[in-house]
Amino acid sequence: MSIPLKNRRAIEQMRASGRLVAETFALLGEQIKPGVRLQELDRLAEHYLTQHKAKPLYKGYRGNPPKHPPFPGVICASVNNEICHGLPNERMLREGDIVGIDIGLRYNDWCGDACVTYAVGQVSAEAKRLLDVAQECLRVGIVAAQPLNFLHDIGEAIQTYADSQGVSVVREWGGHGLGKTLHEPPSVSHVREAQRGPRLRPGMVFTIEPMINTGQPEWQLLDDGWTVVTVDGSLSAQFEHTIAITEHGPEILTQL
């Protein structure tokens, strides 16, 4: 499938959507502490988006019907060994947890999407190192997203760094194009691929969102139809940004 290119006006609109995502993270980050329930974070995010006339992208989303039930929350909240798509339910965060919060929204018809994994109170040395490595995996992926580089140079950079740190990259869950809909071409691999894929061109907009495990990369889907967990029970962390390819390099859209 062809990869849609965004003009300057569209990227400006997506920058506004991305900034709203970042503002929501700033709000939630202050509330993430032992004793808070995931559903409280979800309500806070929904209230903030409603105040700013933005529409949540995840609530009611079905993914691949009829296999998936509609997603029940505004945010995804993935705790400890949950890789992605965790449910923001009545669970209470505890000292030492890590929690990945994923936010998607539509604002003035354009989407924004990002993820941050937070430490809850004081965490173990293993968890802290995972958060540092996972964040660096995102950074090296973004640095590799230079115009005229190839799409799969991103996954090459991420996996090379992850391998050097003794962690694993989840293969099957990747980034995606973003625009007026949540999922557009291209699919963005976070691992090394045999083919280099298309060249990156100014106007491409997509997410980079590597999911990094302290153990093995294998995953399984829970019976709720959404939550993806590590098979070996190891910790998992994810950081994600939406970026635009420009003539001068990648621009992060989901930041303040």
N, C-alpha and C positions, 0 to 999 in steps of 0.2 A: 504494500500500500504506500502511496505517496505521503510524504511528511508535510503537513501544512506549514506555511511560513507566515509569521505575524508581522504586520507593519508597525511602524513606530507608535501609532495611535493605539493599536491593540496592546502592545507591550506596556505602554503607559497605563492603560486600564488594568492590566494584569499586575502591574506594580502596586496599584492601589489595593487590589484584592489581596496580594501577598502581604502588604503592610498590615492589613486588618488581621490576617492570620498571625503575624508576629505580635501584634498588640494583644491578641487573645492569649498567646503563650505567656506574655509578660504578666498578664492578669492571673492565669492559672498557676504559674511558677511560684507566686507568692503564697499560694494556698496548699501546695503539696508538702505535707508533713505527716508524721505519724498521727493516726486517729481520724484522718479525713476519709470519707467514703467516696468511692469513684463516682457514684451517682450525684454527689454534691458538686464535683468538678464538672460533670456533664451539664447540670442545671445552670451553673455559673457561665459556662461557655454559651449555652443556648440563649440565656438572657442577654449576654453581651452582643451576640450576633443579631438578635432581634432588635436591640437598641440601635444598631448601626445599619439596619435594613439589609442585612445579608442573610442568605439562605444556607442552612447546613446542607452539605452534599451527602453525608453518610446516612442520616436518619431516614429509614424507610428504603434504603438502597438494597436491591436484591442480588446484585452480582450476576449470577448465572441461573435464572429461574428455570424450573421450579426447585432446583437443588438447594438453594439458599433461602432461609426465611428472611424477611425484611430486617435490616440491621436496626437495633432498637435505640441507638444513642446518637448524639451529635458528635461526640469524640470517640475514637478508639482508645482503649486504656489497657495496655499489655504489661502484665506484672511478672517480673523475675524470669521464668522459663517460657513465657509467652512471647512468641516472635512478632506477631502482628494480629490485628483485628480483635483484640480483647474487648470484652463487653464492659461498658461503664455501669456496673450494677451496684448492689449494696455492699460489696466487699470493702473492707477497711484497710487502708495502707498501714503498714507496720514499720517500725524502726529497722533499717537495713534492707528494705525492699528497693528495687529499681522499677520504675514505671515509664513505659513509652506512651506518650500522648500524641495522637495523630489527629490533625484538624484539616478538614476540607470545607470550603465554602464557595458560594457564588455571590458576587457583588457587582451590581451593574452589568449583569449578564456574563461576567468573566470569572473564572475559577482561580482559587489559590489553594495550595496543598503543601503541608510540611509536617514533620514529626520531630519531637525532642524526647529523649529519655532522661529522666530525672532520678537523682539519688533521693531516697526518703530518709532524712536524718543522717546518722552516721552509717556508712556502708562498709562492707569488707574490702580489703585491699584488692581482692579478685574483681569485685564489682566495680570499684573505682577505676581499675586499670581497663576493664572492658569498656566503660563509658569513654575514657580517653582514646582508646584505640578505635572505637566505632566512630567517634567524632572525626578523628583523623582520616578514617576511611572515606567519609563523605568529602572532606577537604581535598584529598588527593584526587578523588573522582571529579570534583568540580574543576580543579586545576588542569586535568587532562581534557576538559571539554573546550578546547580551543578551536576556532574556525579553521577549517581545512584538515584538522585531525579527523580520525574515523570514530564512529559511534562506539565501537567496541574497544577503543583505547581507554574508555572510562572504566569498563570492567577489568581490563588488564591492569590498570593502575591500582584499583581497589584490591583485587586479589593478590597482587604482588606485595602490597603493604601488609595485608592481613596475614599472608603466609609468613612474612618475616616476623610477625608478632605472635605466631603460634595460635591464632584463632581461625575460625572458619566462616565462610560467607555462604549464606543461604542462596542456592542457585535459582530456584523456581520462581521466587517473588522478586520482581524487578521494578524499575521506574517506568514512566509512561509519559507520552505527550499530554499536554494540558492546554485548554483553550476555553471555549464556551461549554465544553463537556469535560467530565472528569477524566475520561480515558480516550486519548487519540494516539495515532502513530507518532513517534516510534515506541517500540518496547526497548527499554534500556537495561541491558544485562549488567550485573555487578560482578561477573566472573569472566575469566579468560575464555574467549570464543575462537573457534577455528577460522572463521571469516571475520574480516575487519568491519563489515557493515558499511553503510553509506557515510560519505563525508559530512561533517558538521558545517552548516551554513547559517549565516546571520538570518534571524527570524524564526529559527527553531526554538520552541519552548517545551521543556520537559522536566520531570522530576528525576533526581538522583536520590536513592533512599536505601542504601545497603543495610542489610540485617545481619548482624555479626554475633556469632555464638562462641562461648568459651570452649565448648565441646565440639561435637560433630555437627555437620550442616543439615542432617536429616530432620524432617519435621512430620507432624501428623495433625490432622484436623479433629477437633473435639466434636462431641455429639451436638453441641449448640449450633453447628453449621458454620461458625465463623472463626472461633479462636484457634490460631495456629501455634503449636507448642513444639519445643525441641523434643526429639524422641528420647534422648539420653538424660533429660531433666536439667541440662546445663543452662546457665544464664544466657539471655539474648538481649541485645540493645540495638536500637535503630535511631539514626538521625537522617533527616530528609530536608531538602530545599527544592523549590521550583526555580529553575534558572532559564535565562534567555541567552541564546548565542548572539553576540554582537560582533561587529567588525573588530572590536578591540579585545574580545575575549568573553568569557562567560560572566553574566551579571546575575547575582542572586536577587530574586524578586521577593522572597519571603523573609525579609528582615526589616528592622526599623531604620 
